[in-house]
């Protein structure tokens, strides 16, 4: 039996920081999304879902 594979969901809306920290701006940039995709791959996720 092969090992399970996992994916991660990347929120398009950004980090939603302003809900908890009003001084933190929402960041829904391409650069942020791209860095999350590469980071998830480095952590071993085999799929990244972006809404």
N, C-alpha and C positions, 0 to 999 in steps of 0.2 A: 504494500500500500504506500502511495506517495504522501509526502508531507502536505499539509494544507497550504494554500496560497491566500494571501490577504490583500485587500485594497484599502484605500483611504479616500475620504470625501473631502474635497477642497471647496470651501465656501467662496462663491463668487462675490458675495457682499462684503468681503474684507474680514478684518479681525474682530469686528463688533466691539472693540475696546470702549467706545463712548458709552456703552450701556453700563459699564462698571467704572470707567475712568473718563470723565468728560474732557480731560486735557489730551486724550489720545485720539487722534483723527482716524477715521475709517480708511483703510488702505486696500483698495480692490484693484491695484495696478497689475499690469501684465508682469512686471518684474517680480512682484511678491508672489503671484501665482506660479510663475516659472520656478522661483527658488523653492517653493513648497513641493512642487513636482519632483525636482532633483533631490531634495532632502528626503522625501518619502521613499524614493528609489534607493538611496544610500542606507536607509533603515530596513530595507528588505521587502517593502511593499511591491507587489507586481502590477498593480493597477492604480491609477489615480482618476477619480471621477470628478469632473468639474461641471456644475450645473449650467 
